[in-house]
Amino acid sequence: MQFTKMNGLGNDFIVVNGEKELPANASELAVKLCNRFFGIGADGLVYILPSEKADFKMRIINSDGSEAEQCGNAIRCVAKYVYDNGLIDRTDITIETIGAGVQPLQLTTENGKAALVRVDMGAPILKGLDVPTTVDANPVIGHKVEIDGREFAFTAVSMGNPHAVIYVDDAVNFDLAKWGPKLETHPLFPRKINVEFARVNSREQVDMRVWERGAGPTLACGTGACATLVSSVLNGLTDRKATISLAGGDLFIEWSEEDNHVYMTGPAEIVFQGLL
Ligand SMILES: N[C@H](CCC[C@H](N)C(=O)O)C(=O)O
């Protein structure tokens, strides 16, 4: 099996093209191949598949074997993969995901290779029960939850996959390992949840660190950056366009007033190709 190792701001993936549909053993394969000591090492395993509605379809399996509905950094990697490998000769393409349907993307190129990718991530889902959470509110803003004596207030946003955004004084040094897993698996979240810890520095810039559902601490999370921007607008903390600064680098996120869609712009990188 040929694979390509890629990343979006250090959120890294094993990308596989050529299957007609998701292999039955995709979950076990993801656990094995994503292992950073006994496998290739990655946050997820990504399949590029045929689509009847878009140019391509993407399915993403987290390193714990769970399938996610959507993945912002991975969809930029898929767009770069198909362009750089000549599977498409346009810079305007569409990729279908389970969580957000057909997503238009625009590539900018450097020396004939895709450099930046701007993705229409669709409209955020804000109804608490649809994120899903067990909180029957629309939207869920600043909902309190106590864990081991510490109180957190989260805002819930789905980009096709679920997110809880929590504002803290120091996001950069936040103890993800201590609090991430307990929030990820809290009973408030029926399908578990990605947790973003954010510090708003201005109306145009937010520091964010993420504990991802099914993958743990990653260097970046595209859908998490989108959820953080949406949450920050809902909480009156930022404008509708802002830079979300993650451990692996910056993503530029816009929440359009015209179409209510969230647009994410960021890089994607091919590191190496391999054979299994
Ligand atoms: N762990 C996430 C999927 C990957 C999302 C993230 N890597 C991104 O870039 O959006 C989930 O289970 O919802």
The ligand as a Gaussian input file, in Angstrom:
#p B3LYP/6-31G(d) Opt

LIG

0 1
 N      -10.089000      14.505000      16.210000
 C      -11.149000      15.165000      15.422000
 C      -10.903000      14.946000      13.923000
 C       -9.701000      15.714000      13.422000
 C       -9.947000      17.206000      13.500000
 C       -8.712000      18.074000      13.409000
 N       -7.472000      17.392000      13.234000
 C       -8.879000      19.172000      12.370000
 O       -7.884000      19.601000      11.780000
 O      -10.047000      19.629000      12.201000
 C      -12.503000      14.560000      15.796000
 O      -12.560000      13.399000      16.215000
 O      -13.514000      15.289000      15.620000

